[in-house]
Amino acid sequence: MFDNNDDHQAQRKPLMFYVLIAMTVILLLNTFVFPMIMTRQVQVVGYSDFLTWIDQGKVKEVSLSQQSDQIIFVAADDQGQEQLYKTAVFPDDGLITRLQQAEVRFSAEIPTQNNVLLSFLISWIIPILIFVALGRVLSNQLGKRMGGGMNALSFGKANAKIVADKETGVTFADVAGEEEAKDALKEIVDFLEHPDKYAGIGAKLPKGALLVGPPGTGKTMLAKAVAGEAKVPFFSISGSEFVEMFVGMGAAKVRDLFKQANEKAPCIVFIDEIDTIGKKRDGAGAIGGNDEREQTLNQLLTEMDGFDGKKGVVILAATNRPESLDPALLRPGRFDRRIPVELPDLQGREAILRVHARNVRCESGIDLKEIARATSGASGAELANIINEAALRAVRLGRSEVNQTDLMESVETVIAGYQRKNAVMSESEKRIVSYHEIGHALVAAMQTHSAPVTKITIIPRTSGALGYTMQVDEDEHYLMSREELTNKIVTLTGGQAAEELIFHSITTGASNDIEKATKLARGMITRYGMGDFGMVAMETVTNQYLGGDTALACSSAYSEKIDDQVVALVAEARKKADSILRENESKLHELADYLLKQETITGEEFMRILNAPPAEKTEGE
């Protein structure tokens, strides 16, 4: 509370400072500038000059001002231009006779009403308008500093984007690869379309559904598809939009959001990244354990309990961190359903590719299943990016249709980055990279459970890789045995093993291989029960959908034993890789020389050379 009030005062001081400056400027203008302008417009002359100009015929019109006790007249100057003059009233009984003899028009009214109006505008109206305009500008600037162009009337308003039922443009047909999630949401759509069917049996609509999964899997698109299918208004707001600098503003926005939703029921309310305001309450956020975020969360819990589910207001929320949400938010009666939106499998990836390929001109015969097999672990957003990268490549090469090569190259672009065509490696470095990559491929091919090699290249990529070996499984795997994991580690050590076997030295090129091998080996020991500890978890996953970070769940004594087992497991895999390469050293040389010449070879070329009988030596060799 104290810190927030300090921030409020810090924002108000600059506003008052600028207001004082504006008032000072206006005062100076009224005192010095505007009177000078008016002085230049009406010149003061003596009464004797006035009489002389009448006799000379220069005076054209005269008016007597009763209020200011002045004579205002129009006379011609030396250049013949008419100017406005004024002089003091002097007791002169013959003035009227003189004016009549000179045939000068005279009256008791001021003939310069336009100038009087101009004086009024300059003295009062224009300064007021300047003051109001300056105030609006300063208010907008202050609102932007506070996060979003707010003003005093918009405090507590929820900035939810309201999308009409026919403007979402998304239906379940546009969402592929998430069939289980769609099935769970179709019931909500059916309830919104036919509420009487459920009311007749006494069933109630779930108040909320929580969509959880990795980034890019289509959680927001699923929420839009629910609204598009049910043809109801769709409210979309991010959790971060509830977080405000002023205490109580977040809770006020929650109240306003649910008020709008009740007015437009039935409707869908979608809160993206709900973990921003829905984190577990620990009492350590502020003095007394009640900070702004907790007030917002408490208001959200109250509103979800208070609204009537029969009206057809459904709350959908999305998060990548379900483990961080407050238990009160996840209990039945608030978010009744937790719907996983996982990474797509092989069939799901192929379906997603087909959805995004509908808007791209492709050659006939495109094999999207091959692309799906090559993108294991890719999200829907990454697959959409692959299609777009393929289309961009086709345009760069001057073609009007996307072919299979474009798609495969786009897969490599997403995985390893663009080719560094201007990167120049020395022949010695290219030779080392060639043996390194063939070492991976040869070790993988000689193991029964390894995925087949599909491509090997020594062309540098923008990700930092000087080369890579692509392996693609024929089928989708959901479980991996100890032997398969061990073979993966052996394959990862094959690159450095080939370097040491041929060049009797090792380089920094195996840093990524070492990191992956260590991570796999540690997982086998601490989480998969494949070490000497049996079925005991030594590590726990703390962030399932954002990187899969782990935390030790054992004492320091066991930590040392874990490290020893990981080192032993990787060392054993390295010995196996050394053995495979020594047994096939001639093929290692043959394949490395071929790759060095070609720079990129396919899996078919690799297997053809590997399975070919050794060339017979001729006499004299």
N, C-alpha and C positions, 0 to 999 in steps of 0.2 A: 504493500500500500504506500509506504513512504517513498520508495523508488519511483513508483508510477506518478505520484503527485509531483515529484521533482521534475520528471520528464515533461509533465504538463506545463509547469511554470517555465521551463526552458523553451518550450515552443511558443508561449504567449509573449515573452519579453521582446523578441524581434518584431512582432506584429505591432505592439504599442509604440515601439521606437519609430517604425515607419509611419504610423499614423501621426505622431507628433511632427515628424519632418514634413508630411503633407500639409498639415494645418499651418505650419510656419511658412511654407512656400506660398500658400494661398493668401495668408495675411500680408506678406511682402508684395505680392502682386496687386492686391487691392489698395495698398498704401502708396506704392510708388509707380508701378507700371501702368495700371489702368487709368489713374488720373492724368498721367502724361499723355496717354492716347486721346483722352477726351479734351485735354488742353490743346492739343494740336488740331483738333477738329473745330473748336469754337475759339476764335481769337478775341482778346480784350483790347478795346481802343478807348480813347478819351471822348467825352461828350462834345467837345469843340470839333474834333475830327469828324464826328458823326454829323454835326450840322454842316460842316464844309462839304462833306461827300453828298449831302442832300442837295445843296446848291449846285454842285457840279454834275448832278444827275447820275451819280454812281449807285445810289441806294435804290434797290428794286422793291423790297418788301420789308415791313417793320411790324414787330409784334411786341406787345407789352406784357411781361410776366408779372402777374399780381402776387404770386407766392414768393418769388425770389427778388422782387422789386428791381428788375433789370429790363433793359430794352435789348431785344435780340433782333438783328436785321441782316438782310442779305444784300451784299454790295459787290461790285466788280472791282478786281484788283488791277494793277498796272498792266497785266497781260490780257485783261478783259475777261478773266475767269471769275465766276461767281463764287464767293466765299461766305462763310457764316461768321458774324461778329456779334459782340455784345458790349454794352456799356451801362454804366449806372444811371438810374433815373434822376433827372435834374429838374427842379421846379421851372417849368417853361410853359407859360400860357399860350405862346405863339407857335408851339411845335405842331399842333394839328393844322394850323393855317399854312405853315411852311410845307408840310407834307402834301397838303391838297394842291398847293401851287406847283409843286414838283411832280404832281401826279404819281405819288408813291402809294402803293397799297398798304394799309395798316389795319391792325385788329388787336383785340385783347387776348387772342389765342396764340399759342406757340406753334408756328408752322413746321417745326422739325420733330414731329412725333417719331419718325423713324430713328432719329438719333437718340431720342429719349429711350426708345425700346432697346436700341443697341447698348446704351449705357446700362439699362437694367439687366440685359443678358450678360454683359461682360462683368458686371459687379456682383451678380447673385446667381444666375442660372448656371453659367459656365463653371464657376468654382464648385458649386454643388455637384454638377455632373462629374467633374474631375475627381472630386472626393469619393463619390460613389464608385466610379470606375476603378480608382486606385484600391479601394477597399475590396472590390471583387477580385482583382488580380492578386492581392496579398492573401486573400482567403483561399483562392485556388492553389497558390504556392504552398501555403501551410497545409492544405489537405493532401497535396502530393507528398510532402515530407512525412506525413502521418500514414501514408500507404494507400493511395488510391483516390485522390480527388474528392475527399469527403467534405461535407460542410455540416453546419449545426443541425440541419434538418435530416441528414442521412445517417446520423449516429444510430446504431441499433438496427439498421436495415440490412437484411441478408442479400448479398449481391449474387443471388442464384440466377443462373442462366435458364430462362424458361423457353423450352422448345415446344412448339405446337405439335399435335399428334401426327400431322402429315409432313412435318419438316425434319424429323429425325433422319429419314432416308435410310434406316437400317432395320432389317428384319432378321429372323433366324437363318434365312437362306444366305445371308451375307456373312454369317459366322460359321466357320468350318473348323474341324479338328477338336471341338469341345462338346461332343455329343452328350456326355453325362451331365455336364453343367446345363446344357440346353434343356434336357429332360427335367431337371430339377426346377427350372424357371418356367417351363411351359404350364405347370399347374397354377402358378401365380397369374399367368396371362389368362388362363381359362377362368379363374375366379373373378378377375376384373371384367371379363366379357359376359360371364353367366353367374352373377352373385346369387341369384335365386336358387340355383341348383344346390349350392353349398349351404345356404341358409335353411333350406327345407330339412336337411338332415342335422342341422345344428353345428356344422363345421365353421370355424373361424379362419379368416385369412391370416397367414403369418405376417406379423408386424414388420419383420425385417429379415433380410438375407445378406449374409456376409460373404463376399467373393474374395477368396484368398488364393494367391499363387505368385509365381515369379513375374518380374516386369515383362511387358510385351506379349502377354498371353491372351489379351482381349477382354479384360474385365470391364472396362468402360464400354466397349462395343456391345458386350452382352447386356449391360444395363440399358443401353439405347435400344437394343433389339426388343427387349421386354416392352418398352413404351411404344415402339413402332408396331409391334404385333397387337398390343391391346388397344392402340389408337387412343391413348390418354396423354395429357400433358406430362412433360418430363422436366423436372427441376434438377439441375446439375450444379454442384458447388464443391470446391476443394476444402479439405479440412483446414488448410493454412489460412483460408479466408475468414475463419472464425477467430483467429488469434489477433488480438488488438493490443495497442499500447495502453489504452485506458481500461481501468478495472470495470467490469460489468458489461462491456460492449460485446464481447463474444457471446455471453448468455443472452443479451438482447437480440443478437442476430439469430440465435437458435429459436427464440420465441417467435420472431418475425417469419422465419422460414416455415415453421409448422403452421402459423396462422395462414400464410399464403397457400400452403398445401391443403389445409382444410377447406379453404374457399374454392379451390379448383378440384376437389375430390370428385371422382377417383383420379389418382395421379401417381407418378413414380417420383420419389425423391432419391437422388443419387449423391452420396457423399464420398468423394474420392480421397484416398490417403487419409482414412479416418484415424489412423494411429497418431496423427498430429495432435488431435485433441482427446483421443481415447486411451492414452497410456495409463498404466497402472498407477493408482494413487498411493504414494509412499509417505506423505506427510512432510517431505523435506523440501518442497518447492518454495515456500516462503514462510514468513512469520505466522505461526499458528497452523501451518500446513494447509493453507487455503489460498493458492495463488489464482491468477486469472484463468489458466488452463483448467484447473480443477473446477472452478465455477462454471466454465463452459460445459465441461463433461457432466457435472451435476444437473445442469439445465437440460442437457440432451437426454439424460436418463429419465428426468421428470416428464419431459414432453412425450417420450416414447411410451411411458406408462399411462399418460393422460389421454392420448387421442383414441378415438373409437375406430377399431379395426374394421367395423362394418361399413364405414364410409368408403373404403377402398384406397386408402393411402398406404403405399408400400415403401418402406425405407430400404434401399439397397446401398451397400457400402463396399468399398474395395480397399485392400491393404496388402502389402508385401511382408508385413511383420505381425502376424496374428498372435505370436507369443508375447508381444508387448502390450496387448490390449487389457483393459481392466475387466476382471471377472464379472462385475455387475453389468457390463455392456453385453456380455455373451450369454447371459442366462436366458432360459425360455421366457417368452413374453416381451423380449426386446429384439435381439437378433435370434429368431427361432431356428434359422437354418444356416449352416456353414457349408458353402459350396466351393469345393476345390476347383481351381482353374489351372490345371497343370500344363507342363510342356507337352506338345502333341506327340503322339507315336508316329510310326511309319505311315499308316493310312491317314492319320490326321494331317501330317505334313503334306502329303500328296493332295489332299482335299483343299488345304489352304493355298497351295501353289496354284491349283486350278481356279480358285476364286479370284486370286489376284491376276492370273494370266488372262482372265476374260477381257480385261480392258487394255491388253497389249497385243499387238499384231505379231503372231508367231508363225513360223514355218510349219507345214504339215509334218507329222511324224515326230513331234517333240516328245521326248520321254521324260515326263515329270517324275516318274517313280525313281529313276536313277538319281535325279536331283534330291528327292526325298531321302533316299538311302545315304547320300553323301552329307546330309545336314542333320545327323543325329544330335539331339539336344538343342536344336534351334527353336526359338520362339516364333509366334505368328508374326510379330513385327520384323524379326530378322528375315523371315521368308519373304515377306512383302518387299523388304529392301533388296533381296536377291533378285526378284523379278524386275524391280526398277533399275538396278545396276546393269542387268542384262540388256534392258531397253536402251539405257544410256550408251552402253558399249556399241550396240548396233548402230546408233545414230553417229557415234564418233567414227565408225568405220564406213559410213556412207551407205548403209543398208536400210531398207524400209521394213524389215521383219527380223524378229529375234530367232536365232537358231540354237542348236544344242551347245555349240561351243561358247556362245555368249553366256548361257546359263551356267556351264561348268566354270567358266572364268569368273563369273560373279560370285560363285560359291567360294572360290579361292580368295577373291577380293574381300569378302566378308570375314573369312576365317583368318587370313594372313596379311591382308592389306594389298595395296596396289603394287605392281611391279616397279622396282626402282631401275628404270631403264638407263639412267645416267650414272648409276653406281658402277665404278670400275674396280674390280678385284684383281690382284696380281695372280699370275698363273699358279704360284705355290699355294695361295689361299684357296683358289678354286679347286685345286687338287685335294686339299684337306677336306673341304666341304663335300666334294664328290664322294670320297671314301667314307665320310661321316654318314651321309644319307644312305649310301648303299649298305653300310653296316646295319642301320636300322631295318632297311627293307629285307636284307638277307636273313637276319636273325628272325624277323617276323615270318618270313616265308617258310623257314625250316622248322617252325613250331606248329604243332597240330591245331592248337586252339587260337591262333592269331588271325586277325582279320586279313583278308587278301589285300595286297598292295594294288592301288589303282593309279597312282601317279607319283613320280619322283622328279624334283626340280632343284637346281642350284642357282636359280635366278633370285636375287635379293628382293625382299618385300619391305614395304613401308612400316610394317610392324616391328622390324628389327631382325627378322629371320633372314639368314643368308641362304637358306634352302629348307625344304621340308619334304617329308614322305607322307602321302595321304593313304590312309587305310579305311576301307568302307566295309561294314558288315553286310552280309547278304540278307540277314533277318534281324528283326528287332530283339534286343536282349533286355529282360527285366531283372534277371538274376545273373550273378557271376560267381563262378566257383573259385576256390583257392588256386587251382591250376591256371585258370584264365587270368586272374590278377597277377600271379607270379610271371606268367608269360608276357604280360604287358610291361612289367618292370624289367624283364630281360630285354625286351625290344627297346625300351628307353635307354638302357645301358649300352646297346649295340653300337651307337654312334661313337662314343668315346673309346670303346674297346677297339674299334677299327682304327681310330687315330693312333692309339698306342701300339697296336700290332704292326702297322705299316711304317709309321714315322718315329716310333719309340719315344713319343712325347704326346702330351695332351694340351688342348687349347681351351679358351673360354666359351667355345661354341656349344658346350653341353650344359650350360647353366639352366636353361628351361627344362631339359631332360632330367637333371638332378632334382629340381624342385618337384616335378610331377612324380618321379619315382619315390621320393621321400614321402610325399603326401599319400600315395597309394599304400606304401609299406606301413606307415603309421596307422592308417585306417584299418588295415588288416589286423594289426596288433591290438588297437585300443577300442575299436567299435564293432568289428565283424567277428570277434572271437576266434581268430585264426592264429593266435600266438600261444604262448605257454600259460597264459592266465585263464584260458577257458572262456566260459560265458560270463565274463565280468566286463562291464563298461568302464573303461578308463578315461573316456572323453565323452562329452555331450555336444551336440550341435546346437549352437545358440542362435543362429540365423539361417533358417532352412532355405529361404527363397532369395536371399541376398548374399550370395557367396559361400554359404555353408560354413561359417566360422565355427571353430570348435574351442572348447574350454576343458582343461584337465579336471577330472573328477576323482583324483587319487592323491596320495601323499607324495612327498618329495622322494621317498625311498623307492616307490614304484616308478616314479618318473625316470629315475636313472636306469631301471631295468627295461623300461619301454625303449629308451634310447639305444640300449645295447642290442635289443632284439631287432629294432629297425635297421641298425647298422649291419647286423649279421644277415638280415634278409636281403638287403640290397647287395651286400658283398657276395652272397651266394648267387644272386641273379647275374652279377657281373662275371663270375667265373663261368657260368653256363654260356653267356654270350661270347666270352673268349674262346671257349671250346668249339662252339659252332663256327666261328670265323676262321679258326685255325684249320678245321676240317674242310672248309670251303674257300681257302685262301686264293686258289686259282680263279674261281668264279668271282671273288671279290675284286681282283685286279681287272678281270675282263669287263665286269659291269661298271666299275668305276671309270675305266678308260672310255667306255661307250657313253656314259653320262657326261663325262667331261667334254666330249665332242658335241653331243646333242644339246646339252644343258637341261633339257626336259624330256623325259621318256614316260610312256604309259605303262600301266600294269601288264598289258599284253606283251609289250616289248621286253619288259623285265623278265617275265616268266618264260618267254621264248628263249632268251639267252641262258637263263638259269637251267632250263631243262635240256638244252642242247648238249650233245656229247662233247667232250673236250676235243679240241682240234689236234689232229695227229701231227707230230713234228716230222718235218722232212729231213733228209740226209744233209748233214752239214750244219744243222742248227744246234 
